[in-house]
Amino acid sequence: MTLRHDWSRQEIQDLLDLPLMDLLWQAQAVHRSANPGYHVQLASLLSVKTGGCEEDCAYCPQSMHHPSDVAGRPELAVEPVLERAMQAKAAGAHRFCMGWAWREIRDGAPFEAMLAMVRGVRELGLEACVTAGMLTGGQAARLAEAGLTAYNHNLDTSPEHYDRIISTRTYQERLDTLQRVRSAGIDLCCGGIIGMGETPDDRAGLLQVLACLDPHPESVPINALVPVEGTPLEDRPPVDPLELVRMVATARILMPHSRVRLSAGREQLGREAQILCLLAGADSIFYGDTLLTTANPAVASDRELLRAAGVRVQLEGQPATATPTAPATAIAGR
């Protein structure tokens, strides 16, 4: 399959505007061709450092600029994080993601602890992902040496809509961070959020930036806004679930080999809408009771969802296999 990195915004908008059945058909054809033996990766997400972030992202309850700031929780040490990772693995997770509410990675003891966590997660046989804001080339190189699988740094929205959501970091700074991660040989985990007042053209614009990266991001999280009281976007109406399905399907067509992650906002979707997202080409879900600071479907309900959909789950060192049956341990962070 020939990969394209020259998609026009109009081409992407035309895909988003297709009749839903036609869009799903096309996305399924691409997905089955590019990713034979369909299976879903389970990823667990833990907040290591929560709240007090210097950024002013309008959707985030961890920003020190908003009354919703959840600062005050102690930063987790290495051993408790690795204990959570072991619980995640026992519950069936394949990737363990760790988040720090930072504008940029801080050198010294906090960064050394991050490196120890990455090494420890990899020694457990899990993929390790970190999200911690901007980073330098030297920091990226050290994370690569520690074995980091992927670095998450979302673009959030289109370049045109960006300054209505964030003013403390430019779009170009986000792109520069992605380039440093890529130059260090670490996989990119990069996606965005819908439901923040963007236009259809903004959604196409976000997907255009992602699809024109060469190579494509290895992971593309598609999030629906979870409005949180005390943030500037607290009054935004819920996202139409079918709009999320359209974003997933279009991302799958544009980036055939990327792992499309059904991420925040999944708790607001019914079982049928989630299955439509899986049908559209989503091949990863965050697995656990919370996502950093917002709720996520419970482990037991996710197992039932995957059984109902008839999808297989990826395990470390193994091909796609049956849905995990380990005890329903809480595996995500606070």
C-alpha positions as CSV (number, residue, x, y, z in Angstrom):
1,M,0.0,0.0,0.0
2,T,1.4,3.4,-1.1
3,L,1.5,5.9,1.8
4,R,0.7,9.5,1.0
5,H,2.0,12.5,2.8
6,D,0.6,15.2,0.5
7,W,-3.1,15.2,1.4
8,S,-4.9,18.5,0.7
9,R,-7.4,19.9,3.1
10,Q,-10.2,19.6,0.6
11,E,-9.5,15.9,0.0
12,I,-9.7,15.3,3.7
13,Q,-12.9,17.3,4.0
14,D,-14.4,15.3,1.2
15,L,-13.7,12.1,3.2
16,L,-15.2,13.5,6.4
17,D,-18.3,14.5,4.4
18,L,-18.9,11.1,2.8
19,P,-22.1,9.3,3.6
20,L,-21.3,7.4,6.8
21,M,-21.8,3.9,5.3
22,D,-19.4,4.8,2.4
23,L,-16.8,6.2,4.8
24,L,-17.0,3.1,7.0
25,W,-16.7,0.8,4.0
26,Q,-13.6,2.6,2.7
27,A,-12.0,2.8,6.2
28,Q,-12.6,-1.0,6.7
29,A,-11.0,-1.8,3.3
30,V,-7.9,0.2,4.1
31,H,-7.6,-1.2,7.6
32,R,-8.0,-4.8,6.6
33,S,-5.5,-4.4,3.9
34,A,-2.9,-2.5,5.9
35,N,-3.4,-4.3,9.2
36,P,-4.3,-7.9,8.7
37,G,-5.3,-9.9,11.7
38,Y,-7.2,-7.1,13.3
39,H,-6.6,-6.7,17.1
40,V,-6.8,-4.0,19.7
41,Q,-3.9,-2.8,21.9
42,L,-4.8,-2.0,25.5
43,A,-3.0,0.9,27.0
44,S,-3.1,2.1,30.6
45,L,-2.5,5.7,31.6
46,L,-1.1,7.0,34.9
47,S,-0.7,10.6,36.1
48,V,2.7,10.8,37.7
49,K,2.6,14.5,38.3
50,T,-0.9,16.0,38.5
51,G,-1.9,19.7,38.3
52,G,-0.1,23.0,38.6
53,C,0.8,23.1,34.9
54,E,2.1,26.4,33.5
55,E,0.1,26.0,30.2
56,D,-3.3,27.5,29.8
57,C,-4.9,24.8,27.6
58,A,-8.7,25.6,27.7
59,Y,-9.7,22.0,28.1
60,C,-7.4,21.0,30.9
61,P,-8.2,20.8,34.6
62,Q,-4.5,20.6,35.4
63,S,-3.7,24.2,34.3
64,M,-2.7,26.6,37.1
65,H,-4.6,29.3,35.1
66,H,-8.0,27.7,35.8
67,P,-10.0,27.3,39.0
68,S,-10.3,23.6,38.2
69,D,-6.6,23.1,38.8
70,V,-6.1,19.8,40.6
71,A,-2.7,20.6,42.0
72,G,-1.8,19.4,45.5
73,R,-1.5,15.7,44.8
74,P,2.1,14.6,45.5
75,E,4.2,13.5,42.6
76,L,4.5,9.7,42.5
77,A,7.9,8.1,43.1
78,V,9.4,5.4,41.0
79,E,8.3,2.3,43.0
80,P,4.6,3.1,43.2
81,V,4.6,3.8,39.5
82,L,6.2,0.5,38.7
83,E,3.7,-1.2,41.0
84,R,0.9,0.4,38.9
85,A,2.6,-0.8,35.8
86,M,2.7,-4.4,37.1
87,Q,-1.0,-4.2,37.9
88,A,-1.7,-2.9,34.4
89,K,0.2,-5.8,32.9
90,A,-1.7,-8.3,35.0
91,A,-5.0,-6.8,33.9
92,G,-4.0,-7.2,30.2
93,A,-2.4,-3.9,29.2
94,H,0.3,-3.9,26.5
95,R,1.4,-0.3,26.8
96,F,1.9,1.8,30.0
97,C,1.6,5.5,29.6
98,M,2.9,8.0,32.1
99,G,1.9,11.7,32.3
100,W,3.5,14.8,33.9
101,A,1.6,18.1,34.0
102,W,4.6,20.1,32.8
103,R,5.1,22.7,30.2
104,E,8.5,21.1,29.5
105,I,10.6,18.3,31.0
106,R,12.5,19.4,34.0
107,D,16.2,18.3,34.4
108,G,17.6,17.0,37.6
109,A,15.9,14.5,40.0
110,P,12.5,14.6,38.3
111,F,14.0,13.7,34.9
112,E,16.2,11.0,36.5
113,A,13.1,9.5,38.1
114,M,11.3,9.5,34.7
115,L,14.2,7.6,33.1
116,A,14.1,5.1,35.9
117,M,10.3,4.6,35.4
118,V,10.8,4.1,31.7
119,R,13.5,1.5,32.3
120,G,11.4,-0.3,34.8
121,V,8.3,-0.4,32.6
122,R,10.4,-1.8,29.7
123,E,11.9,-4.4,32.0
124,L,8.3,-5.6,32.8
125,G,7.9,-6.3,29.1
126,L,5.5,-3.4,28.5
127,E,5.7,-0.7,25.9
128,A,6.5,2.7,27.7
129,C,5.0,6.0,26.7
130,V,5.6,9.4,28.3
131,T,3.8,12.7,27.9
132,A,5.5,15.6,29.7
133,G,5.4,18.7,27.4
134,M,8.3,20.0,25.4
135,L,11.8,18.5,25.6
136,T,15.3,19.2,24.3
137,G,17.2,17.0,21.8
138,G,19.4,15.8,24.7
139,Q,16.5,14.8,26.8
140,A,14.9,12.9,23.9
141,A,18.2,11.1,23.3
142,R,18.3,10.0,27.0
143,L,14.7,8.8,26.9
144,A,15.6,6.8,23.8
145,E,18.6,5.3,25.6
146,A,16.3,4.3,28.5
147,G,14.1,2.4,26.1
148,L,11.1,4.7,25.7
149,T,8.8,3.3,23.1
150,A,6.8,6.5,22.3
151,Y,6.4,10.1,23.3
152,N,2.9,11.6,23.3
153,H,2.6,15.3,22.3
154,N,-0.7,16.1,20.7
155,L,-1.4,18.9,18.3
156,D,-4.9,19.3,19.8
157,T,-6.5,21.1,16.8
158,S,-5.8,22.9,13.5
159,P,-3.2,25.6,13.2
160,E,-6.0,28.2,12.7
161,H,-8.0,27.3,15.8
162,Y,-5.0,26.7,18.0
163,D,-4.7,30.1,19.6
164,R,-8.3,30.0,20.8
165,I,-7.4,27.0,22.9
166,I,-3.8,27.7,24.0
167,S,-1.7,30.9,24.3
168,T,1.3,29.7,26.3
169,R,2.9,27.5,23.6
170,T,2.9,28.0,19.8
171,Y,1.9,25.4,17.2
172,Q,5.4,25.5,15.8
173,E,6.8,24.7,19.3
174,R,4.7,21.6,19.2
175,L,6.0,20.6,15.8
176,D,9.5,21.2,16.9
177,T,9.0,18.9,19.9
178,L,7.7,16.2,17.5
179,Q,10.8,16.6,15.4
180,R,13.2,16.2,18.4
181,V,11.3,13.0,19.4
182,R,11.5,11.6,15.8
183,S,15.2,12.5,15.5
184,A,15.9,10.5,18.7
185,G,14.4,7.4,17.1
186,I,11.3,7.4,19.5
187,D,7.9,6.7,18.1
188,L,5.4,9.6,17.9
189,C,2.0,9.5,19.6
190,C,0.2,12.5,18.3
191,G,-3.4,13.3,17.7
192,G,-6.1,15.8,18.8
193,I,-9.4,16.7,20.3
194,I,-12.8,17.4,18.8
195,G,-15.6,19.3,20.4
196,M,-13.7,22.5,21.3
197,G,-15.7,24.8,19.1
198,E,-13.7,24.0,16.0
199,T,-15.2,24.1,12.5
200,P,-15.3,21.1,10.1
201,D,-12.4,22.8,8.3
202,D,-10.4,22.8,11.5
203,R,-11.0,19.1,11.9
204,A,-9.7,18.5,8.4
205,G,-6.8,20.8,9.1
206,L,-5.7,18.8,12.2
207,L,-5.8,15.6,10.2
208,Q,-3.9,17.2,7.3
209,V,-1.0,18.2,9.5
210,L,-0.9,14.7,11.0
211,A,-1.2,12.9,7.6
212,C,1.5,15.1,6.0
213,L,4.1,14.2,8.6
214,D,6.7,11.9,7.0
215,P,6.7,9.3,8.4
216,H,3.2,9.3,9.9
217,P,2.9,9.2,13.7
218,E,3.0,5.6,14.9
219,S,0.0,6.4,17.2
220,V,-2.8,8.9,16.6
221,P,-5.1,9.4,19.6
222,I,-8.6,10.7,18.7
223,N,-10.2,12.4,21.7
224,A,-13.6,13.9,22.3
225,L,-13.7,16.8,24.7
226,V,-14.7,16.0,28.3
227,P,-15.9,19.3,29.6
228,V,-14.7,19.9,33.1
229,E,-16.1,22.5,35.5
230,G,-13.7,25.4,36.0
231,T,-12.2,25.2,32.6
232,P,-13.0,27.7,29.8
233,L,-14.7,24.9,27.8
234,E,-16.9,23.7,30.6
235,D,-20.1,24.6,28.8
236,R,-19.3,23.0,25.5
237,P,-22.1,20.6,24.3
238,P,-21.3,16.9,24.0
239,V,-19.8,15.7,20.8
240,D,-22.1,13.7,18.5
241,P,-20.7,10.2,18.7
242,L,-20.9,9.8,14.9
243,E,-18.5,12.8,14.5
244,L,-16.0,10.8,16.5
245,V,-16.6,7.8,14.3
246,R,-16.0,10.0,11.2
247,M,-12.7,11.3,12.7
248,V,-11.5,7.7,13.4
249,A,-12.4,6.4,10.0
250,T,-10.8,9.3,8.2
251,A,-7.6,9.0,10.2
252,R,-7.5,5.3,9.3
253,I,-7.8,6.1,5.6
254,L,-5.1,8.8,5.7
255,M,-2.6,6.9,7.9
256,P,-3.2,3.3,7.2
257,H,-0.4,1.8,9.3
258,S,-0.7,4.1,12.3
259,R,-2.4,2.9,15.5
260,V,-5.5,4.9,15.8
261,R,-6.3,5.3,19.5
262,L,-9.8,5.8,20.8
263,S,-9.0,8.0,23.7
264,A,-10.7,10.6,26.0
265,G,-14.5,11.0,25.8
266,R,-15.1,7.3,25.4
267,E,-17.2,7.1,28.6
268,Q,-19.7,9.4,26.9
269,L,-20.2,6.9,24.0
270,G,-22.6,4.1,24.1
271,R,-21.5,0.5,23.4
272,E,-22.7,0.7,19.8
273,A,-20.8,3.9,19.1
274,Q,-17.6,2.5,20.5
275,I,-18.0,-0.6,18.3
276,L,-18.5,1.6,15.3
277,C,-15.2,3.3,16.1
278,L,-13.6,-0.1,16.2
279,L,-15.2,-0.9,12.9
280,A,-13.9,2.4,11.5
281,G,-10.3,1.4,12.3
282,A,-9.6,2.2,15.9
283,D,-7.1,-0.4,17.1
284,S,-6.3,0.8,20.6
285,I,-8.2,1.9,23.7
286,F,-7.1,3.3,27.0
287,Y,-7.9,0.6,29.5
288,G,-8.6,1.5,33.1
289,D,-10.9,3.5,35.3
290,T,-9.4,7.0,34.8
291,L,-7.4,9.0,32.1
292,L,-5.1,11.3,34.0
293,T,-8.0,13.3,35.7
294,T,-11.1,12.3,33.8
295,A,-13.2,9.1,34.0
296,N,-12.8,6.2,31.6
297,P,-15.0,3.1,31.2
298,A,-14.3,0.4,33.9
299,V,-12.1,-2.5,33.1
300,A,-14.9,-5.0,33.4
301,S,-17.1,-3.1,30.9
302,D,-14.2,-2.8,28.5
303,R,-13.7,-6.6,28.6
304,E,-17.4,-7.0,27.8
305,L,-17.3,-4.5,25.0
306,L,-14.3,-6.3,23.3
307,R,-16.1,-9.6,23.7
308,A,-19.2,-8.2,22.2
309,A,-17.3,-6.7,19.3
310,G,-15.4,-10.0,18.8
311,V,-12.0,-8.3,18.6
312,R,-8.7,-9.8,19.7
313,V,-6.3,-8.2,22.1
314,Q,-2.5,-7.7,21.6
315,L,-0.3,-9.1,24.3
316,E,3.4,-8.5,24.8
317,G,5.4,-10.9,22.7
318,Q,2.3,-12.7,21.4
319,P,0.1,-12.4,18.4
320,A,-3.5,-11.2,18.8
321,T,-5.3,-13.2,21.4
322,A,-8.5,-13.5,23.3
323,T,-9.8,-10.8,25.6
324,P,-7.9,-10.9,28.9
325,T,-9.5,-12.6,31.8
326,A,-7.3,-11.4,34.7
327,P,-9.1,-9.9,37.8
328,A,-10.5,-6.5,37.2
329,T,-7.8,-4.5,38.9
330,A,-7.9,-0.7,38.8
331,I,-4.9,0.1,36.6
332,A,-5.0,3.7,35.7
333,G,-3.8,6.7,37.6
334,R,-5.5,9.4,39.7
